[in-house]
């Protein structure tokens, strides 16, 4: 019998696609769900039907099934033979199950990296604006593996003051660059990364204490005049 969760105003969805990072993401979601005492769901999406998965992918599915049962996950959704865009599937599950937080992995081998690229993230945020996003960057596994978490993807703006770019969270009256800010977990300052779409490509700058530390990464045609 599953434990009755204390908080039903919060619910977490972990999105996994392929590889050993799936277990790490599920365990990360379980840890957060345990702290919040709220329901946890896991989702995987694939365009192929389940019976067409190769042995390796089928093996990961079985591992994730066993892990979700071990951790008393509310439900493990396997959306196979799925022809819809990924964001449509995520939006459907998030809406149907009142999801308030979504955890996805970012790695060179993961299809879920699409979440943090191009206009995909902006589309998803508009479709499910009530959800906070946790983007987990999983480095290549090693003995001293590090996992960096950026939480609460929120709409933000870059403005320029006194020759410096800084981040703002209310729509400015002056010129600005609109994008998404991912704050580093465990910091009281506005530290993290700011992603924005320009010329159909996703751009990224680092933010330390609300200031852009690498303004040279902003495309020349996108740069603001001094305010």
Residue pairs with C-beta under 8 A, 6 or more apart in sequence:
2 72
2 74
3 72
5 37
5 38
5 39
6 37
6 38
7 36
7 37
7 38
8 38
8 39
9 38
9 100
10 36
10 38
10 100
10 101
11 38
11 39
11 40
11 41
11 97
11 98
11 99
11 100
11 101
12 29
12 32
12 33
12 36
12 38
12 39
12 40
12 41
12 99
12 100
12 101
12 102
12 103
13 29
13 41
13 42
13 43
13 90
13 93
13 94
13 97
13 99
13 101
13 102
13 103
14 25
14 26
14 28
14 29
14 40
14 41
14 42
14 43
14 102
14 103
14 104
15 25
15 42
15 43
15 44
15 45
15 90
15 102
15 103
15 104
15 105
15 112
15 115
16 22
16 25
16 26
16 42
16 43
16 44
16 64
16 105
16 112
17 44
17 45
17 46
17 105
17 110
17 111
17 112
18 57
18 60
18 109
18 110
18 111
19 60
19 107
19 109
19 110
20 60
20 141
21 105
21 107
21 109
21 110
21 138
22 44
22 60
22 63
22 64
22 105
23 63
23 64
23 67
24 105
24 136
24 138
24 147
25 103
25 104
25 105
25 136
25 138
26 42
26 64
26 67
26 68
26 71
26 73
27 67
27 71
28 103
28 134
28 136
28 147
28 149
29 40
29 42
29 103
30 40
30 71
30 73
32 101
32 103
32 134
33 39
33 40
39 74
39 97
40 71
40 73
40 74
41 73
41 74
41 75
41 76
41 77
41 93
41 97
41 99
42 64
42 68
42 73
42 75
42 76
42 77
43 76
43 77
43 79
43 89
43 90
43 93
44 61
44 64
44 76
44 77
44 78
44 79
45 79
45 82
45 86
45 89
45 90
46 53
46 57
46 79
46 80
46 81
46 82
47 81
47 82
47 83
48 80
48 81
49 80
49 81
50 61
50 78
50 80
50 81
53 61
53 80
61 78
64 76
65 76
67 73
68 76
75 97
77 93
79 89
82 89
86 111
86 114
86 115
86 120
87 120
87 123
87 124
87 127
90 102
90 124
90 128
91 124
91 127
91 128
93 99
94 102
94 128
94 131
95 128
99 128
99 131
100 130
100 131
100 132
101 131
101 132
101 133
101 134
102 128
102 131
102 132
102 133
102 134
103 133
103 134
103 136
104 112
104 115
104 116
104 133
104 134
104 135
104 136
105 112
105 113
105 136
105 137
105 138
106 112
106 113
106 115
106 116
106 135
106 136
106 137
106 138
107 113
107 137
107 138
107 139
114 120
115 121
115 124
115 133
115 135
116 135
116 195
116 202
117 202
118 197
118 200
118 201
118 202
119 197
119 200
121 133
121 153
121 180
121 195
122 180
122 197
125 133
125 153
125 155
125 180
132 151
132 152
132 153
132 154
133 151
133 152
133 153
133 182
134 149
134 150
134 151
134 152
134 185
135 149
135 150
135 151
135 153
135 182
136 147
136 148
136 149
137 147
137 148
137 149
137 150
138 145
138 147
139 145
139 146
139 147
139 148
148 184
149 184
149 185
150 182
150 183
150 184
150 185
150 192
150 193
151 182
151 183
151 184
151 185
152 182
152 183
153 180
153 181
153 182
154 169
154 180
154 181
154 183
155 169
155 178
155 179
155 180
155 181
156 167
156 168
156 169
156 178
156 179
156 180
156 181
156 194
157 167
157 168
157 169
157 170
157 171
157 172
157 176
157 177
157 178
157 179
158 165
158 166
158 167
158 168
158 176
158 177
158 179
158 194
158 196
158 205
158 212
158 218
158 224
159 165
159 166
159 168
159 172
159 174
159 175
159 176
159 224
159 227
160 166
160 175
160 224
160 225
160 226
160 227
161 226
161 227
162 226
163 226
164 211
164 212
164 215
165 205
165 211
165 212
165 215
165 218
165 224
166 210
166 211
166 212
167 181
167 190
167 194
167 207
167 210
167 211
167 212
168 176
169 181
174 227
175 224
175 225
175 227
176 224
177 196
177 198
177 218
177 222
177 224
178 196
179 194
179 195
179 196
179 197
179 203
180 194
180 195
180 196
181 190
181 192
181 193
181 194
181 207
182 192
182 193
182 194
182 195
183 190
183 191
183 192
184 191
184 192
189 208
189 209
189 210
190 207
190 209
190 210
191 207
191 208
191 209
192 206
192 207
193 204
193 205
193 206
193 207
194 204
194 205
194 206
194 207
194 212
195 202
195 203
195 204
196 202
196 203
197 203
198 219
198 221
198 222
199 219
199 221
203 217
203 218
203 219
203 222
204 217
205 212
205 213
205 214
205 215
205 217
205 218
206 212
206 213
206 214
207 213
212 218
215 223
